[in-house]
Amino acid sequence: MTFYNNCGMALFYTDDNEHLFDYNGSPLGYIYENSVYNYNGNHIGWFDNGWINAPNGQYLFFNENANGGPMKPMKFIKPMKSMKYMKPMKSMREMRPMKPMRSLSWSSLDLQRFFRY
């Protein structure tokens, strides 16, 4: 499953519906019970209906199955996947916050700021 940004660029993917990797093979985070966490255990967003939403409810990334949300751009060709680096150990997850109301706008967070949130 590939995730795209608001410009239609393929930024990261998952092969197992849990662990997220960028196309350079770096592990970014993981999905657990419709929440997105970084490897430090920080709850950094929500995964729902093919969308990853920022903590404030704005839309960040979408996959091929995304429905609803803001207008999706035309998708660019996916880059080649590099060999994956080893995943770090997962730290204890922080408590999941209350889910915010979703907005219909795109978030201004980029990939690096989101996963290091």
C-alpha positions in Angstrom: 0.0 0.0 0.0 1.5 3.3 -1.1 0.9 6.7 0.6 0.9 9.9 -1.4 1.0 13.6 -0.4 -1.2 16.5 -1.5 0.9 16.9 -4.6 0.5 13.2 -5.6 4.0 12.2 -4.8 4.5 8.6 -3.5 6.4 9.2 -0.2 6.2 5.9 1.8 4.6 2.5 1.8 3.7 -0.6 3.8 4.1 -4.2 2.7 2.4 -5.6 5.8 -0.3 -3.0 6.6 1.6 -2.1 9.7 5.2 -0.9 9.3 5.8 2.3 7.2 9.0 2.7 5.1 10.2 5.5 2.8 11.5 4.6 -0.6 15.1 4.8 0.6 14.3 1.9 2.9 14.2 3.9 6.2 11.6 2.8 8.7 9.3 5.7 9.6 6.7 4.4 12.0 3.8 2.0 12.2 0.0 1.7 12.3 -1.7 0.2 15.3 -5.4 0.1 15.8 -6.1 3.0 13.4 -3.4 5.1 15.0 0.0 6.1 13.6 3.0 6.0 15.9 6.7 6.7 15.5 9.2 4.3 16.9 9.6 6.5 20.0 6.0 5.6 20.9 4.5 9.0 20.1 1.0 9.0 18.8 1.4 11.1 15.7 -1.8 10.7 13.7 -4.8 8.6 12.6 -5.3 6.1 9.9 -8.9 5.9 8.6 -10.6 5.2 5.2 -7.2 5.2 3.4 -6.1 8.5 4.9 -3.5 9.5 7.4 -4.7 12.5 9.4 -2.6 14.8 11.5 -3.3 15.1 15.2 -5.5 18.1 14.5 -7.7 16.2 12.1 -6.2 17.7 8.9 -5.5 15.4 6.0 -1.8 14.5 5.3 -1.4 11.4 3.1 -3.7 9.1 1.2 -3.5 5.6 -0.4 -5.1 4.0 -3.4 -8.2 3.0 -1.3 -8.8 6.5 0.2 -12.4 7.8 0.2 -13.8 11.0 1.4 -11.5 13.9 2.4 -10.3 16.7 0.2 -9.8 16.5 -3.5 -6.9 14.1 -4.3 -4.3 15.1 -6.9 -3.2 13.1 -9.9 -0.6 10.6 -8.7 3.0 10.5 -9.9 4.8 7.3 -10.7 6.1 5.5 -7.6 9.9 5.5 -7.1 11.8 2.2 -6.9 12.0 0.7 -3.5 15.4 0.4 -1.9 16.4 -2.4 0.4 14.8 -1.9 3.8 16.9 -0.9 6.8 16.3 -2.8 10.0 13.3 -1.5 12.1 14.2 0.0 15.5 12.7 -1.4 18.6 9.2 0.0 19.3 9.1 2.1 22.5 6.1 1.9 24.7 3.2 3.6 23.0 1.8 6.7 24.6 -1.9 6.8 25.4 -4.0 7.5 22.3 -5.7 11.0 22.5 -9.3 11.6 21.7 -9.8 11.6 18.0 -10.4 15.2 16.7 -13.1 16.2 14.3 -11.7 15.9 10.8 -11.3 19.0 8.7 -11.7 19.0 5.0 -8.3 20.7 4.4 -4.8 19.4 3.8 -2.2 19.8 6.6 0.9 21.8 6.0 3.1 19.1 7.8 5.6 17.4 5.6 6.8 13.8 5.9 9.8 14.6 8.1 7.9 16.8 10.5 5.1 14.4 10.8 7.1 11.3 11.7 9.3 13.4 14.2 6.2 15.1 15.6 
